[in-house]
Amino acid sequence: MNEFELIHHIKEKHGLSRVGDDCAVLPKDDKLDLVVTADMLVEEIDFRLEWTTAEHLGHKALAVSLSDIAAMGATPKWAMLSIAIPQDLWKKGFLDAFYDGWHKLAAQYNVELVGGDISRSPDKFVIDSIVAGEVPNGEAVLRSTAQPGDAIFITGTLGGAAGGLSALRAGTRQPSANPHEEKLLLRQLRPSPRVHAGESARTLGASAMIDISDGLSSDLAHICSASRVGAIIDSELLPIDPGIASVDIPADRAVDFALHGGEDFELLITVPPKKISGFTERAFTRIGDITPNADVIELRAAGKSLPLIPKGYRHF
């Protein structure tokens, strides 16, 4: 089984009703709910130190968790950060720059570091990030509440992080004079969580939401599975990162990056028909529609509709 099947198995076996969204939603007081997320980043699996800097890695360690908070339409408040670090990095003073990068991003969203743990690792650097936020009672945007007839919107552009990863795998370490190449690298190494866009989507009436971390195809499948609906995406409406074309990546591969690449950390949002106008007037892009065909996802291209098989990142 893959990791998602394992999570489903554990949920069913132990009756874990609160598991299944980007964050756990817990009661806080008579006005607010608490949302909490946890993310783990492991060297050589989620990042490579020869590709990034300590400051960029500190930034990304927080960004991936802030993206989960954004996907609930919540406001981040505090965080806990635990690390396991090998002896050689400890001696190099790596952590000063790592925490600088973390705190620079935290300052943008008024996130306070309230605790964590530090341990020694025998080999690889490991990061465990916990972030909590707040949302008005009952207003957290879940994955399980999309309805047939809803429109599908996203924030920003797609495929840029995969384009940056492709460049890193090809040996690029420093950007050339091409500014688009630098932007692609930073989309992979120093992503920007869409916190304010998530808050806006909630207030505008989003029915369901998820962040695009594993890839559009996989994350859309999570919404469809949780909501027991289907979807159709129009390939011509996909806002592909313009930087991809500037670094000579073929058009068909650019579409593949947009559909399956992952780590763009944009938001995928479903919107009821009566709320669509509010999203079209803002910086959101409509890419498709929710259908009643449970778990059937289609890609419309050149007048034809073909099955869209989830191919985003999986650990197992």
Residue pairs with C-beta under 8 A, 6 or more apart in sequence:
1 9
1 316
2 314
2 315
2 316
3 314
3 315
3 316
4 222
4 314
6 316
7 19
10 16
10 19
11 19
11 20
18 24
18 25
18 26
20 143
20 144
20 226
21 71
21 72
21 140
21 142
21 143
21 144
21 226
22 37
22 67
22 68
22 69
22 71
22 72
22 143
22 210
22 211
23 35
23 36
23 37
23 68
23 69
23 71
23 72
23 74
23 133
23 140
24 35
24 36
24 37
25 33
25 34
25 35
25 72
25 135
25 140
25 142
26 33
26 34
26 35
26 36
27 33
27 34
27 137
28 34
28 134
30 137
31 136
31 137
32 134
32 135
32 136
32 137
33 134
33 135
33 136
33 137
33 138
33 139
33 140
34 132
34 133
34 134
35 69
35 72
35 74
35 132
35 133
35 134
35 135
35 140
36 130
36 131
36 132
36 133
37 65
37 68
37 69
37 130
37 131
37 132
38 65
38 128
38 129
38 130
39 61
39 64
39 65
39 68
39 128
39 129
40 46
40 126
40 127
40 128
40 129
41 47
41 60
41 61
41 64
41 126
41 127
41 129
42 124
42 126
42 127
43 49
43 124
43 125
43 126
44 124
45 315
47 57
47 60
48 168
49 57
49 125
50 173
51 168
51 173
51 189
52 60
52 189
53 97
53 101
53 189
54 94
54 95
54 96
54 97
54 98
54 101
55 97
55 98
55 100
55 101
55 104
56 101
56 189
56 190
57 98
57 101
57 127
58 97
58 98
58 99
58 100
58 101
58 102
58 103
58 105
59 101
59 102
59 104
59 105
59 190
60 189
60 190
60 191
61 81
61 98
61 102
61 127
61 129
62 79
62 81
62 102
62 105
62 106
62 111
62 129
62 131
63 105
63 190
63 191
63 192
63 193
63 265
64 129
64 191
64 193
64 213
64 265
65 79
65 129
65 130
65 131
66 76
66 105
66 109
66 111
66 131
66 193
66 195
67 191
67 193
67 194
67 211
67 213
67 265
68 131
68 211
69 75
69 76
69 131
69 132
69 133
69 193
69 195
69 198
70 193
70 194
70 195
70 197
70 198
70 199
70 211
70 267
71 141
71 198
71 209
71 210
71 211
71 267
72 133
72 135
72 140
72 141
72 142
72 198
72 209
73 135
73 139
73 140
73 141
73 198
73 199
73 201
73 202
73 203
73 206
73 209
74 133
74 134
74 135
74 140
74 198
74 199
74 202
75 133
75 134
75 135
75 195
75 199
76 109
76 110
76 111
76 131
76 132
76 133
76 195
77 110
77 111
77 112
77 132
77 133
77 134
78 111
78 112
78 113
78 114
78 131
78 132
79 106
79 111
79 112
79 113
79 114
79 129
79 130
79 131
79 132
80 113
80 114
80 115
80 116
80 129
80 130
81 102
81 113
81 116
81 127
81 128
81 129
81 130
82 116
82 117
82 118
82 119
82 127
82 128
82 130
83 95
83 116
83 117
83 118
83 119
83 125
83 126
83 127
83 128
84 118
84 119
84 120
84 121
84 125
84 126
85 94
85 95
85 118
85 119
85 120
85 121
85 125
86 120
86 121
86 122
86 123
86 124
86 125
87 120
89 95
89 125
90 120
102 113
103 113
105 111
106 112
106 113
109 195
111 131
116 128
117 128
135 202
139 202
141 198
141 201
141 202
141 206
141 207
141 208
141 209
142 208
142 209
142 226
143 208
143 209
143 210
143 222
143 223
143 226
143 227
144 208
144 226
144 227
145 207
145 208
145 227
146 207
146 208
146 223
146 224
146 227
146 229
146 270
146 290
147 207
147 227
147 229
147 270
147 272
147 290
148 229
148 290
148 291
148 292
149 272
149 273
149 289
149 290
150 207
150 208
150 270
150 271
150 272
150 273
150 289
150 290
151 270
151 271
151 273
151 276
151 279
151 286
151 288
151 289
151 290
152 220
152 231
152 233
152 268
152 269
152 270
152 271
152 286
152 287
152 288
152 289
152 290
153 268
153 269
153 270
153 271
153 279
153 284
153 285
153 286
153 287
154 212
154 216
154 239
154 266
154 267
154 268
154 269
154 284
154 285
154 287
155 194
155 197
155 266
155 267
155 269
155 283
155 284
155 285
156 194
156 239
156 264
156 266
157 239
157 240
157 241
157 242
157 264
157 266
158 212
158 216
158 238
158 239
158 240
158 241
158 257
158 258
158 259
158 261
158 264
158 266
159 240
159 241
159 244
159 254
159 255
159 257
159 258
159 261
159 264
160 183
160 184
160 187
160 188
160 241
160 243
160 244
160 264
161 184
161 187
161 188
161 191
161 261
161 262
161 263
161 264
161 265
162 188
162 257
162 258
162 260
162 261
162 262
162 263
162 264
163 184
163 187
163 188
163 241
163 243
163 244
163 247
163 249
163 254
163 257
163 261
164 184
164 185
164 186
164 187
164 188
164 189
165 188
165 261
165 263
166 249
166 257
167 181
167 184
167 185
167 247
168 185
168 188
172 181
172 185
175 181
175 182
175 185
178 246
178 247
180 242
180 243
180 246
180 247
181 243
181 246
181 247
183 243
184 241
184 243
184 244
184 247
187 241
187 243
187 263
187 264
188 263
191 263
191 264
191 265
192 265
193 211
193 265
194 211
194 265
194 266
194 267
197 267
197 283
197 284
198 209
198 267
200 282
201 209
201 267
201 269
201 279
201 284
202 209
204 271
204 275
204 278
204 279
204 282
205 271
205 272
205 274
205 275
205 278
206 269
206 270
206 271
206 275
207 270
207 271
207 272
207 275
208 223
208 226
208 227
208 269
208 270
209 267
209 268
209 269
209 270
210 219
210 220
210 222
210 223
210 267
210 268
211 219
211 265
211 266
211 267
211 268
212 219
212 262
212 264
212 265
212 266
212 267
212 268
213 219
213 262
213 263
213 265
214 262
214 312
214 313
214 314
215 259
215 260
215 261
215 262
215 310
215 311
215 312
215 313
216 233
216 258
216 259
216 260
216 268
216 312
217 259
217 260
217 297
217 308
217 309
217 310
217 311
217 312
218 260
218 262
218 310
218 311
218 312
218 313
218 314
219 268
219 312
220 231
220 233
220 268
220 297
220 308
220 310
221 295
221 297
221 310
223 229
223 231
223 268
223 270
224 230
224 231
224 290
224 294
224 295
224 296
224 297
225 295
227 270
227 290
228 294
228 295
229 290
229 291
229 292
229 293
229 294
230 290
230 291
230 292
230 293
230 294
230 295
230 296
230 297
230 298
231 288
231 289
231 290
231 291
231 296
231 297
231 298
232 288
232 289
232 291
232 297
232 298
232 299
232 300
232 305
233 259
233 287
233 288
233 297
233 298
233 299
233 300
233 308
234 287
234 288
234 300
234 301
235 255
235 299
235 300
235 301
236 301
237 285
237 286
237 287
237 288
238 255
238 258
238 259
238 287
239 285
239 287
240 254
240 255
240 257
240 258
241 257
241 258
244 254
244 257
245 251
245 254
249 257
259 299
259 308
259 311
260 310
260 311
260 312
261 312
262 312
262 313
263 313
269 279
269 284
270 290
271 279
276 286
279 286
280 286
288 300
291 298
296 307
297 307
297 308
297 310
298 305
298 306
298 307
298 308
299 305
299 306
299 307
299 308
